[in-house]
Amino acid sequence: MSDPATRPDPGRVEPSGLDPAEVAYREQVWSNLRRNYIAHLAHGLLGQTGFRLINAPTFVPAYLYMLSGSELAVGIARGLQSLGMFLSPIFSATLIEHRRRVLPLGFLVGSLMRVQVLGIALAGFLLVDEWTLIAVCGLLGLFGFFLGMQGVIFNYMMSKTIPVERRGRLLGLRNTLAGLTSAAVGAVAGGVLIERNVLGDGYATTFLVAFVLTSLGLLMLLRVREPEPPEVRAPARVRDRLRDLPALLRSDRPFTLYFMARALASMGRMAVPFYVIYAGTLIELSGTTLGQLTMAFLLANTTTNLLWGWIADRAGFRLVFLLSLAVWIFSALLLMQSTDLLGLLFVFVGLGAGLGGWMMSSQNMVLEFGRREDLPMRIAVANSAQELVGAVGPVLGGILAMTWSYTGVFWLAIAFKTAAVLVMAFRVPEPRHRVEPA
């Protein structure tokens, strides 16, 4: 039996007054919905399984701390990844906003992302001592650069191929399946690959597995049938589009406030690389324990994404943004009260649920503001703002962890997340019903 989310809605009514080209475009989206839905699902299942091994707040921070013994080095490495993600989105938007089809460029950028993951694995196998640390930091920066480009390209492609009223269920199902597989892979990576130091470097072997899984995921997008919109922007240079940004922000105050709330919450990520390092001060952080914490984080991210997607389809991503931040804040408070493995497992369950819902909502709420032609630039602006503070946050967190305390970092991060909740709750109206979704 097919998923109801992939069936065209027989009761849907298109707005009146649409020109024939727009009607034909929308019909193309709905006629290819089942095929594109399955392709996005398969891509997310394999791709996210691999990338979560890189982005989870466990393996990479623990590996970097093992290589350096320095909280600052961990913060700098994650800051370089966010710096790369800050630099590339607007450049990416200027590359795609005049194109009727963006999938070919998506394949190129996706391939370059995966090359960096392979490089991180090879650095662990082939380099020694500080050279491994330097190489991993540089490759994380490049990984972030191409990840920032992919964020714009694939979010824009999602907006073209999946109708807004079907996105929440797709994202929830995709993240759930990816979370289940990544939790299983994470447990094996910690308990077997890292614990037994497989191939001479268990961490490098884990990153090699991530490369294989993400590469298989990219191939799934070969089945996507990308519709060509009736209107696109004229080609423009990056500096010309940068001049347009003040007008874009002034023209839509709710979007600007959303973008501020998202940036404030992103500053709260300063604490993320240090959750597992703090856990290591409470319990022995063996490969098995690291795998258990990773599994708890990813399983929670998994099981709650269906709920977040269900809420998003019915009430909008704004509510998901608020609820997930509340869960994240509560989990950080609980972390500071934990004393044993059981308590930490509960904490990482909450962190996985909160971070997963926040990422889903913050990245997809942007798709519901304004006109389709401006969508690549809106995605780019929001992503760049998020990653600018994401670049500063981990470095600041590393400095504070060394000179102050881990709990001080956690409290400061909670303050930023609380500010984001207040801005979103009281200044940003639900965008889905304000304008017609692109």
N, C-alpha and C positions, 0 to 999 in steps of 0.2 A: 504494500500500500504506500502511495506517495505521501510525502510530508505535506500537510495542508498549507504550509507556508510557501510552497513552491507552486501552488495552483493559482492561476489568475483569479482575481476576485470577481465573481459574476455580478455582484451588486455595486461595484465601483462606478462612480459617475465622474466623468472628466469635466473640468470647469468649462463653462460656455465661453465662446469667443476665441478659442484657440485657432491658430492658422493651420492649414492642412499639413505643413511640414512638421509642426510640433505634435499634431495628432499621430502622424506616421511614426515619429520618433518614440512616442510613448507606447504605441502598439508594438514596436520592435522590442522595447524593454520587457513588456509583459509576455510576448510570445517566446522569448529566450530565457524567461525567468528560471524554469526548472534546470536547464543546462548550466546556466551561470551560477545558480545557487549551489549546485553540486560541486562545480569547479572551485568556487570560493571555499566551500566547506572542506574539500580535500586539501587544497592549498594551505588553509589555516591549520588543519589537523597536523600535517607533517611539518610545515614551516614553523608554527608556534611551538611545537614540541621541541624542536632544535633550538630555537632562539630563546626559549625560556631557560634552558640550561646556561645560557650566557647572561641573561638579564635577571634571573632570580637573585635575591639578595643573600646568596649562600656561596656557590662554587667560586665565582670570580673574586668576590671580596676575600674569601678564605685563602684562595690561591695567591692573590696579591700580597696579603699579609704574611703568608708563609715565605714568599720570595723576599720581602722587604723588612718585615718586622716593624713597619711604620704605619700608623693610622693616616698620616698625611699622604703617604704614597698611595694608599687605597683611595683617598679622596681625590687626589690629582688624577688618577687613572680614570675614575668614573666621571670626573669633571671634564677630562679630554673627550670622552665619549659624548657627553652632553654638548660640549663646545662644537664638535663636528655636527651634531644634530641642530645646533643653532645656526651655523653658517650656511647650510645647504637648502633649507626649504624655499626661500624666496627665489633663489637661483633655479630651483626645480620648477617652481610655479611659472616662471617666464619661459621655461622649455616646453611646457605642456599646454598652457592656456590658449594657444592658437592652433593646437592640433585637434583634429576630429577623432583620432585614435591615439591612445597613449600606451597601449599594452606593449608594443615593441620596445619603447624606452624603459618600461617597467621591467622587462626581461633583462635588459642590459644592466640597469642599476641593481636589480636583485642578484644578478650573478656577481657583481663587484662586491656586494655585501658579504656574500658567502665566501669569496676569496679571502676576506679578512679573518673569518672564523677559521678557515683552513690554516692561515698564517699563524694564528694564535696557537693552534695545535702543534704545528711544525716548530714554532719557537720553543715550546716545551721539550720537544724531542731532540732538537739539534743544538740549542744554545745552552749556555751555563751561566749561573750566578746572576750578576747585575744585567748582563746582556739580555737574558730572558725577560727581566722586568722592563727594561727599556723597550724591547720589541713589542711586548704585550701592551704597554701603554700607548705606543704609536699606532698599533693595529686597532686598538679600541677607539682611538680618535678617528681613524679612517672608517671603521665600522659605523661609528656614529654619523659621519658625514653622509655615507650612502643610506643609512637608516633614515636620516632626515629627509633625503630625497624620496625614498620609497614611501615614507609616511604621506607625502603629498600626492604622489602618483597613484598609489593604491587606494587611498581614501577617495580621491576623485573618481577613480574607476568604479569603486563601490557605489558611489552616488549615481553613476550612470547606469549600472547594471542591475541594482537591487532597489526596488521602490522603498520609500521611507517607512511605510507601514509593515515591511517585511524584514527590515534590517536588524531589529532587536532580537528576533528569534534566531536569525542566522548567526549573529554574533554570539548569542548565548550558547547555541548548540555547538558552534565551532570552537569556542573557548572551553566548553565543557569537555568535548572529546579530546582536544589538545591537552587540556589539563590532566585528564585521566592518564593519557599515554606519557606525558612528561613527568607526572608524579611517579609512575612505574619506572621510567628510564632514570629519573633522579635517584630513586631508591637503589637501583642496581648500580648506578654510577658511584654513589657514595659507599655502599656496602661491599661492592665487588671491585670496580675499576680503581677507585681511590684507596680503599682499605688494603687491597692486594698489590697496589702499584703496578697495574697491568701495563705491559709494553715498556716498563721502565719509568713511566710517568703517568699515574692514574688520572691527574687533571687533564693532561694533554690528550689522553685517550678519550676522556669525556667530551672534550671540545671537538675531537675528530668525529665522534658519533653525532654531535650537533651539526657539523658540516654536512654529513651524509643525509641526515633527515631533512634539513632545510633545502638541500639541492633537489631531493625528490619532490618536496612540496612545490618548488618553483615550476617543475614540469607539469604539474596539474593545471596550471593556468593556460596551457595550450588549448584547452577546451572552451575557453571563454569566447563568447561572441559579443564583441563590444559595439554598442550602437554609436552611430555618428550623429551628434547633435546638430540641429539646423543652424545654430549660430555659435560662433566662437569669437574670441577677441582677436584683433589684429596683432601680429608679432610686435614685441616691444623689447627694448634693452632693459637690463636689470636696473640701471640707474634711473631710467624713466619711470619704471614701476615703483621704485622706492619713493619717488616724488609724489606718487598717487596715494601713498599710505595714509598721510594725515587726513585727506579727504575721505578715504574709505572708513576710517575710524570715526570721524565727525558725523558722517552720514547715518550711522547706525549706533546710537548710544547703548542699547542693550547688548549688542555684539561687543562693544568696547569694554563694558563692565564684565561680561562673560570672560573675555580675554584676560582681564585683570584678576578675576577670581581663579582662573586656571593657573595663572602665573604664581599667585600666592600659594595655592596648593602645591605647585611644583617645588616651591622653596622648601616645603615640608619634606621633600625627598632627600634633603641633606642628611637625614638620619638613617636612610635605608641601608647604605653599605655597612653601617656599624651595628645593626641589629645582631647579626651573627657573631661579630667580634665581641660584643658585649656578652652574648650567650656563652662564649668561650671563657669568660671570667667567672661564670657560675658553675659550669660543668665541663668535663673533658670533651673537647671537640674532635672526636675521632672521625674517620671516614664514615663509619656506620651511623654515628650521631648526626653528622652533616647530612647524610642521605635521608634520615628520618625527618629532620627539620625541613629539608627541601620538599619531601613528599607531603608533609603537612601543609606547607605553603601552597604547593601546586594543586593538591586535592581540594583545598578550600576555594582556591581561585576557580577551580573546575565546577564544583557543586553549586556555587553561588552564581555563576555566570548565567545559568538558565533562569534563575530568579531575577537577576538584574535585567536580562533581555526581556523577560515577560513584563516587568515593571515599565521598561522603556517603551515597549509597544503600546501599552495602555495609558501611561501617564507622562511619558516623555523622559528624555535623558537628564533633564534638570533634577528631577526627584532622585534618580540614581546617583547623581553627583553628590547630593546632600547626604543621602543615607550611607553611601560608601565612605565618605569622609568621616562620618560619625563612627562607623565601625573601625576605621583606621586609627582614629584618635583614641578610642577606648582600648584598642589592642596595644598601642604604645604605652598607655598608662598601666595596663596589666603587665607589660614587660618589666617595668621598673619594680613590680611587686613579686616577680617570680624568683624562685630559689632552686628549682629542680627541673629535670627533663620534662616531666608531665606538664608542669606549668608552662614551660617554653613551647611545647607542642601546641597547647591551646593558643598561645600568643601568635605563633606562626600561622595557625588556622585563621585567626582574625586578620592578620596582616595580609594574607593571601586574598581573603574575601574583600577587604577594604580597598587594597591597591588594585585588584582586578576590576571591581566596579567603577572605581575612579578613572582608570585608564579607558575603559569602555565608554563611559559617559563623556569625559573631556574630549576624546578624539572624535566622537560622533555627533555631539551636540552642535559642533561648528557647521555641519552639513545642512542645518535647518535655518540658517540666517541668509537672507538676501537672494540675489539673482544667481542663476547657474553660471553665467559668464565670469562672475567674480569669485567663484568658489575656489579655484586653485590658489588665488592670492589670500583669501580668507584663511584657508587651511594653513598656508605657509606662515602668515603673520602669527596665528595662534600657536603653531608648533615652534616657531622661532622664539617667541616670548617665553614659552614653557622651558625650552632648552637653554635659553640664556641664563635664567635663574638656576636651571638644572646644572649648568657648568660651574656657577659660583658656589651653589649650595654644598656639594660634597667636599670641595676644597675648604670652605669655611668650617664645615663639620669636622674635617680632619684636624684643622688647627685647634678648634675648640675641644675636641676629644683629647688632644695631647696636652693642652694648657689648662683645661678646666675639668671636664668629666664627660663620660658618655651620657649620663642622665641630663646634664646641662644641654647637650645637643638635642636630646629627645624633647625636652621642655620647649626649647626654642622652635623646633619643628612643629610641635603641637600648636603653638601660638600662631604660626603662619597658616596652618590648616583651619584653625578656628576663624581667623580673619576671612579666609576664602568662603567658609560656610555663611558668614554674616553677609558678605557681598552678594553671594548667589541667592540667599534666602530673601533678602529685603530689597535688592536693586535690580535683579535680572528676572523678567517675566518669562514664562514658558514660551519658547520661540515657535513651537510646532504649530500653534493655532494663531500666531500673529501674522504670518505670511504663508503663502502657498509654498510647500517644500519643493526644492529643486529636483 
